[in-house]
Amino acid sequence: MIRVQLDGPIDLEGFRRSAKLLVARGVAPGDVIWTTGGEDLGLWAEEPLDDAPESTESTDSAKATPFTVPASFLSLCRSALLHAEPQRFTLLYRMLWRLKNEPGYWRDTLDADRRRAEGLEREVRHEIHKTHAFVRFVPIEDADGERLVAWFEPTHHTLEAAAPFFARRFANLRWAILSPRCSVSWDGSMLHIGPGGRREDAPPQDAGAELWLTYYRSIFNPARLKVAMMEREMPRRYWANLPEAALIEPLIEQAGARTQGMLAADPTEPRRIRPMETVDRTAR
């Protein structure tokens, strides 16, 4: 067995470099263990991957058979490797091995490995979309003025991939998003990746959150409530980081009575709108 130690859970360049070397040496997928640090391997994988070529013969063989992969496979790797699935590196290396050794493999869009990897890709993209939707910033004051800070707990390793959206949207502001694995901050000109934090490191909700809750409560329409659809678009696992989540359960419980009250109420008189006066600017 060969052990490949990657530099963290989203080390795409390390994966590409190691996978290319393993394929060139003819190392089968079942003979590789991928690690990202901190795993206790016990008696397994005592032989680490050495970047140096094993022999002149293997190097000459690799040069004699140039190997390229479809651009769509590289795109799939960039997204799928951000997933939290522990076997994602094994899956993608197996796909790379098959691309090298099974002509026509990539044309089979129903292949089980490919469908699994594309499923990981969809979940990662969905997580990035939800990050854009459910991050809630709180303003604080520091030595350089106002700064926006948020706490978020993504399911997958997607915070770095989601960060450019906030850099474009809040380009003139300083902000930071904290998460258990890492933090991302914007100083007004550059994104910075830092170590993870704790929920206690994020500031509590301020008066602006109370104003938002008042608005959220006022626009709630009990007659249009669809709980299943709401939970599909805003899964419960995100509620802990949303100020408005504290209102959801009470509003759901009150929805039936409020709807009946709306149906039983007398119709309101329509407001009369006065016609707008026009001015003839040609008559002078």
C-alpha positions as CSV (number, residue, x, y, z in Angstrom):
1,M,0.0,0.0,0.0
2,I,1.1,3.6,-0.7
3,R,0.1,6.5,1.5
4,V,-0.5,9.9,-0.1
5,Q,-0.5,12.7,2.5
6,L,-2.3,15.8,1.1
7,D,-2.0,19.3,2.4
8,G,-5.5,19.6,3.9
9,P,-9.0,18.5,2.8
10,I,-9.2,20.6,-0.4
11,D,-5.7,20.2,-1.7
12,L,-6.5,20.0,-5.4
13,E,-3.0,20.7,-6.7
14,G,-1.6,18.0,-4.3
15,F,-4.1,15.5,-5.5
16,R,-3.4,16.3,-9.2
17,R,0.3,16.0,-8.8
18,S,0.2,12.8,-6.8
19,A,-2.5,11.2,-9.0
20,K,-0.5,11.9,-12.1
21,L,2.6,10.3,-10.6
22,L,0.7,7.3,-9.4
23,V,-0.9,6.7,-12.8
24,A,2.5,7.0,-14.5
25,R,3.9,4.4,-12.1
26,G,1.0,2.1,-12.8
27,V,-0.2,2.1,-9.2
28,A,-3.8,0.6,-9.1
29,P,-6.5,2.5,-7.1
30,G,-6.8,-0.4,-4.6
31,D,-3.1,0.1,-3.6
32,V,-3.4,3.8,-2.5
33,I,-4.6,5.3,0.7
34,W,-5.3,9.1,0.6
35,T,-5.0,11.1,3.8
36,T,-5.5,14.8,4.6
37,G,-3.8,14.8,8.0
38,G,-4.8,13.6,11.5
39,E,-6.0,10.2,10.5
40,D,-4.8,7.2,12.6
41,L,-3.7,4.6,10.0
42,G,-2.5,2.1,12.4
43,L,-0.5,-0.6,10.6
44,W,-1.7,0.5,7.1
45,A,0.1,2.4,4.4
46,E,3.6,2.4,5.9
47,E,5.1,3.4,2.5
48,P,4.6,7.1,1.7
49,L,4.5,8.4,-1.8
50,D,7.9,9.5,-3.0
51,D,7.9,12.2,-5.7
52,A,11.2,10.9,-7.1
53,P,10.8,8.4,-10.1
54,E,11.2,4.8,-9.1
55,S,13.4,4.0,-12.1
56,T,14.6,5.2,-15.4
57,E,12.4,2.6,-17.1
58,S,9.2,3.8,-15.4
59,T,10.1,7.4,-16.3
60,D,10.7,6.6,-19.9
61,S,7.5,4.6,-20.0
62,A,5.5,7.6,-18.7
63,K,7.1,9.9,-21.3
64,A,6.4,7.4,-24.1
65,T,2.6,7.4,-23.4
66,P,1.4,11.0,-22.9
67,F,-1.9,11.1,-21.1
68,T,-4.5,13.8,-21.1
69,V,-8.0,14.0,-19.5
70,P,-11.1,15.8,-20.6
71,A,-11.6,19.3,-19.3
72,S,-14.9,18.3,-17.9
73,F,-13.2,15.7,-15.7
74,L,-10.9,18.4,-14.2
75,S,-14.0,20.6,-13.6
76,L,-15.7,17.7,-11.9
77,C,-12.6,17.2,-9.6
78,R,-12.5,20.9,-8.6
79,S,-16.0,20.7,-7.2
80,A,-16.2,17.1,-6.0
81,L,-13.0,17.4,-3.9
82,L,-14.8,20.1,-1.8
83,H,-17.3,17.5,-0.6
84,A,-16.9,16.1,2.9
85,E,-17.2,12.5,1.6
86,P,-14.1,10.7,3.1
87,Q,-13.7,8.5,0.0
88,R,-13.8,11.3,-2.6
89,F,-10.0,11.1,-3.4
90,T,-10.2,7.3,-3.8
91,L,-13.3,7.7,-6.1
92,L,-11.7,10.4,-8.3
93,Y,-8.3,8.6,-8.6
94,R,-10.2,5.4,-9.6
95,M,-11.9,7.5,-12.3
96,L,-8.6,8.8,-13.5
97,W,-7.1,5.3,-13.6
98,R,-10.1,4.2,-15.7
99,L,-9.7,7.2,-18.1
100,K,-6.1,6.0,-18.7
101,N,-6.8,2.3,-19.0
102,E,-10.4,2.0,-20.4
103,P,-10.8,3.7,-23.8
104,G,-14.1,5.3,-24.2
105,Y,-14.8,5.3,-20.5
106,W,-15.8,9.0,-20.3
107,R,-18.5,8.6,-22.9
108,D,-20.5,6.4,-20.6
109,T,-22.5,9.1,-18.7
110,L,-24.4,6.4,-16.8
111,D,-21.3,4.9,-15.2
112,A,-21.7,4.4,-11.4
113,D,-18.5,6.2,-10.5
114,R,-19.2,9.1,-12.7
115,R,-22.8,9.4,-11.4
116,R,-21.5,9.3,-7.8
117,A,-18.9,12.0,-8.5
118,E,-21.5,14.2,-10.3
119,G,-23.7,13.8,-7.2
120,L,-20.9,15.1,-5.0
121,E,-20.5,18.0,-7.4
122,R,-24.2,18.9,-7.2
123,E,-24.2,18.8,-3.4
124,V,-21.2,21.1,-3.3
125,R,-22.7,23.6,-5.7
126,H,-25.9,23.5,-3.6
127,E,-23.9,24.2,-0.4
128,I,-22.2,27.2,-2.0
129,H,-25.6,28.6,-3.1
130,K,-26.9,28.1,0.5
131,T,-23.8,29.8,1.9
132,H,-24.5,32.9,-0.3
133,A,-28.1,32.9,1.0
134,F,-27.8,32.2,4.7
135,V,-24.7,34.0,5.9
136,R,-25.7,36.8,8.3
137,F,-23.2,39.5,9.1
138,V,-23.1,41.6,12.3
139,P,-21.3,44.9,12.3
140,I,-18.6,45.5,15.0
141,E,-16.1,48.3,15.6
142,D,-12.3,47.7,15.7
143,A,-9.3,49.8,15.4
144,D,-9.8,50.4,11.7
145,G,-13.6,51.2,11.9
146,E,-16.6,49.1,11.1
147,R,-16.2,45.5,10.2
148,L,-18.9,42.8,9.3
149,V,-18.5,39.4,11.0
150,A,-20.5,36.3,10.5
151,W,-20.5,32.7,11.8
152,F,-21.3,29.9,9.4
153,E,-21.1,26.1,9.6
154,P,-21.0,24.6,6.1
155,T,-21.5,20.9,5.7
156,H,-18.7,20.6,3.1
157,H,-15.4,22.4,2.5
158,T,-17.0,25.2,0.5
159,L,-16.2,28.4,2.4
160,E,-13.2,29.4,0.2
161,A,-15.2,28.7,-3.0
162,A,-18.1,30.8,-1.7
163,A,-16.0,33.8,-0.6
164,P,-15.5,35.6,-4.0
165,F,-19.3,36.2,-4.1
166,F,-19.1,38.2,-0.9
167,A,-16.0,40.0,-2.1
168,R,-17.9,41.2,-5.1
169,R,-21.0,42.1,-3.3
170,F,-19.4,43.9,-0.4
171,A,-16.3,45.2,-2.2
172,N,-16.2,48.5,-0.3
173,L,-16.6,46.9,3.2
174,R,-14.3,44.9,5.5
175,W,-15.8,41.6,6.5
176,A,-15.0,38.1,7.9
177,I,-16.8,34.8,7.9
178,L,-15.8,32.4,10.6
179,S,-16.3,28.6,10.5
180,P,-15.0,25.6,12.4
181,R,-12.5,24.6,9.7
182,C,-11.2,28.0,8.5
183,S,-12.0,31.7,8.3
184,V,-12.2,34.0,5.3
185,S,-11.8,37.8,5.4
186,W,-11.8,40.7,3.0
187,D,-9.8,43.8,3.7
188,G,-11.2,45.8,0.8
189,S,-8.7,44.6,-1.8
190,M,-7.7,41.0,-1.0
191,L,-9.2,37.8,0.4
192,H,-7.4,36.1,3.3
193,I,-7.7,32.5,4.5
194,G,-7.1,31.9,8.2
195,P,-7.6,29.3,10.8
196,G,-11.0,28.2,12.0
197,G,-12.8,29.5,15.1
198,R,-15.6,28.9,17.5
199,R,-19.1,30.3,17.6
200,E,-18.1,32.3,20.7
201,D,-15.7,34.2,18.5
202,A,-18.5,35.7,16.5
203,P,-20.4,38.8,17.9
204,P,-24.0,38.5,19.1
205,Q,-26.9,39.9,17.2
206,D,-27.3,43.7,17.3
207,A,-30.2,46.1,17.1
208,G,-30.2,45.7,13.4
209,A,-31.2,42.1,13.8
210,E,-34.3,43.1,15.8
211,L,-35.3,45.5,13.0
212,W,-34.9,42.6,10.5
213,L,-37.0,40.3,12.7
214,T,-39.8,43.0,12.9
215,Y,-39.8,43.2,9.1
216,Y,-39.7,39.4,8.7
217,R,-42.7,39.0,11.1
218,S,-44.7,41.7,9.3
219,I,-44.3,40.2,5.8
220,F,-45.2,36.7,6.8
221,N,-48.3,35.5,5.0
222,P,-49.9,32.6,6.9
223,A,-52.3,31.8,4.0
224,R,-49.3,31.0,1.7
225,L,-47.4,28.8,4.2
226,K,-45.9,25.6,2.7
227,V,-43.7,24.0,5.4
228,A,-42.2,21.3,3.2
229,M,-41.2,23.7,0.5
230,M,-39.8,26.1,3.1
231,E,-37.6,23.4,4.7
232,R,-36.4,22.3,1.2
233,E,-35.2,25.8,0.4
234,M,-34.1,26.6,4.0
235,P,-33.1,23.3,5.6
236,R,-33.3,23.1,9.4
237,R,-29.5,22.6,9.7
238,Y,-29.0,26.3,8.8
239,W,-31.5,27.6,11.3
240,A,-29.0,27.9,14.1
241,N,-27.2,30.7,12.3
242,L,-30.3,32.6,11.2
243,P,-31.8,35.3,13.5
244,E,-35.2,34.8,11.9
245,A,-35.2,31.1,12.7
246,A,-36.4,31.9,16.2
247,L,-39.7,33.2,14.7
248,I,-40.3,30.3,12.3
249,E,-41.9,27.8,14.7
250,P,-44.2,30.3,16.4
251,L,-45.3,31.7,13.1
252,I,-46.0,28.1,11.8
253,E,-48.1,27.4,14.9
254,Q,-50.1,30.6,14.6
255,A,-50.6,30.2,10.8
256,G,-53.8,28.2,10.9
257,A,-55.6,30.5,13.4
258,R,-54.4,33.6,11.6
259,T,-55.6,32.3,8.2
260,Q,-59.0,31.5,9.7
261,G,-59.2,35.0,11.1
262,M,-58.4,36.5,7.7
263,L,-61.1,34.4,6.1
264,A,-63.7,35.4,8.7
265,A,-62.9,39.1,8.7
266,D,-65.1,41.5,6.8
267,P,-63.8,42.8,3.5
268,T,-62.0,46.1,3.7
269,E,-63.0,49.1,1.8
270,P,-60.8,49.7,-1.2
271,R,-58.8,52.8,-0.9
272,R,-59.7,55.4,-3.5
273,I,-56.8,56.7,-5.5
274,R,-57.1,60.2,-6.6
275,P,-56.3,60.7,-10.3
276,M,-52.9,62.3,-11.0
277,E,-53.2,65.9,-12.3
278,T,-51.4,66.6,-15.5
279,V,-49.8,69.8,-16.5
280,D,-49.8,71.1,-20.0
281,R,-46.3,72.5,-20.4
282,T,-47.1,73.8,-23.9
283,A,-49.7,76.3,-22.8
284,R,-47.7,79.4,-21.8
